[in-house]
Amino acid sequence: MSRRNGVVRWLARPGGAPGGPDHAGVSENGPARHTRDMPERTDLAALITGHGRVVEMINSGESGLPVLARLLDVVQPAIGATCTAFVEFAPTGGRVIAATGDAEWAVGRPVPPTDPATVCLLSGPRVRDIRVERIPGPLGVELAERGLRRMVAARTEIGGLTVGSLHAFYPDDDPGTAGQHEVVAYLAACVAHMYGGQSGLPVHGDGSVVAALADGLAVVDREGYVRLWNPAAAQVTGRSVQEALHRPLPFPLPPSGQVLDHRLPEGRWLKITSGELPGQGTLRVVTFRDITDQQLRDQDRDLFVAVTSHELRTPVTVIKGYADTLTDHWDSLTDSDRRRAARVIGQRANDLARLVDRLLTSATEGRPGEPAVPFDLAEALRDAVADLPTDLRRRIVLDLPSGLPRALGGRHTLATVLTELGTNAEKYSPPDSPIEITASANEATVSFRVCDRGIGIRPEHVERAFDRFWQGESGDRRPYPGAGLGLYLVRRIVEQQNGWVSLRPRPGGGTVAEVRLPRG
């Protein structure tokens, strides 16, 4: 199928059958027979008419399940089937998402990845004519109980990866005609094109179809040697079918029914499940997928929770302690003690407010920032310094030249930037040492620098320091408090305004943090 100027066209593959000459007429009972009576043959006129209506639906803007359901309605009478169904495969297994006739009962039915029927559908030729009695597991029994004896199935594939399968069912167990196989294969390819366009499909899962629906699948024998290796398995592991077959499974095999997260030598993570194949002796089916991104997200989340809970607990505990002291011992405290308690509560409340602001700003990552407008950088710096906590403000040495050009950016966010840089300098330098703020300009930018005389920064850390949650030391042993969010937020705020921020060691000891903004 192709789309040109908003019009969808369905294109058969050159050289004969849409499924290719290697699939036409495939049958478990040998070559397909062409001696069926006229009513059992494919009604091409009905197929073309019905297919035209499906194309009209797509051209009018409809997509997803309604189009898929109409396509199944077209297939059933055209090829003389009793009913039809479509199974969508997702990382958690398959699920029937559309069906017609006597198969409508199956809509919503899960098809687990370890179900023997799933292995049957995902292995062998792309188009198969299968006697229901030969389908292992409960699915074959369910179909037989409803009077269905034969199934023509065609996998829906994108780049060799299975995203679903199309099924036509019959009440007899005689092999079907080549025309039935060709039509089912062709329409399965049409559905694949719908998935490739992601027009309402997949129904389950999100993101790229290939990434979301490409579970690796293998069948191993009692010795752990691979007997089946699907294309997705090759993509997930980087091992081709030739490299994997008849060799040991390249990762641990979890006990049947259990799940294992395993890290490959190159650093990627796989989630692996396995199960027995009933009636297949000692064969076991194994499914696996790449969960590296999920592992990284989970690690990031765990670190966020651990660091945030630690940083919140400290000021809350101090505030509560001093508040309880004032409440319980007000009359016995001197005025000096009361003022000191109030001052500590205020300082810790400011610390808590800054931490909450960091967390909220981090949570809005990717959203538009404050509009960039020309502003007086020198005036904005003086105002921002005036709003700093008292202990920090006392250490600031402000040295701004006259006639500093206007900068282009967000004046209100500058206070956050300066607070974070100043707090960072305060944290890593001796209590009585000065923190110098200077500014300058060139033909393209206006810049300011926050310089301290503390422990300094190692050259190999000048970029890593801007990573979220990163600090020079991690864990409970680190000597400096903080959530590791300040510099991360500074870089994000500045870069939203088309500026940039950098760190470098200060000659003589300490660190220089420099922010550059476009001239306004």
DAFEN-V708260 format. One record per run of one state. SS is the DSSP state (a for helix, b for strand, c for the rest). FROM is the first residue (numbers start at 0). LEN is the number of residues. If there is no record, write none. Layout:
BEGIN
ss=SS from=FROM len=LEN
ss=SS from=FROM len=LEN
END
This chain:
BEGIN
ss=c from=0 len=1
ss=b from=1 len=3
ss=c from=4 len=2
ss=b from=6 len=3
ss=c from=9 len=28
ss=a from=37 len=3
ss=c from=40 len=3
ss=a from=43 len=16
ss=c from=59 len=5
ss=a from=64 len=14
ss=c from=78 len=4
ss=b from=82 len=8
ss=c from=90 len=2
ss=b from=92 len=7
ss=c from=99 len=1
ss=a from=100 len=6
ss=c from=106 len=3
ss=b from=109 len=2
ss=c from=111 len=4
ss=a from=115 len=7
ss=c from=122 len=4
ss=b from=126 len=5
ss=a from=131 len=3
ss=c from=134 len=3
ss=a from=137 len=8
ss=c from=145 len=4
ss=b from=149 len=9
ss=c from=158 len=2
ss=b from=160 len=10
ss=c from=170 len=7
ss=a from=177 len=20
ss=c from=197 len=11
ss=a from=208 len=5
ss=c from=213 len=2
ss=b from=215 len=5
ss=c from=220 len=4
ss=b from=224 len=5
ss=c from=229 len=1
ss=a from=230 len=7
ss=c from=237 len=3
ss=a from=240 len=4
ss=c from=244 len=3
ss=b from=247 len=1
ss=c from=248 len=10
ss=b from=258 len=5
ss=c from=263 len=5
ss=b from=268 len=8
ss=c from=276 len=7
ss=b from=283 len=7
ss=c from=290 len=1
ss=a from=291 len=38
ss=c from=329 len=5
ss=a from=334 len=29
ss=c from=363 len=9
ss=b from=372 len=3
ss=c from=375 len=1
ss=a from=376 len=10
ss=c from=386 len=3
ss=a from=389 len=4
ss=c from=393 len=2
ss=b from=395 len=4
ss=c from=399 len=7
ss=b from=406 len=3
ss=c from=409 len=1
ss=a from=410 len=17
ss=c from=427 len=7
ss=b from=434 len=7
ss=c from=441 len=3
ss=b from=444 len=7
ss=c from=451 len=7
ss=a from=458 len=3
ss=c from=461 len=2
ss=a from=463 len=3
ss=c from=466 len=19
ss=a from=485 len=11
ss=c from=496 len=3
ss=b from=499 len=6
ss=c from=505 len=5
ss=b from=510 len=9
ss=c from=519 len=1
END
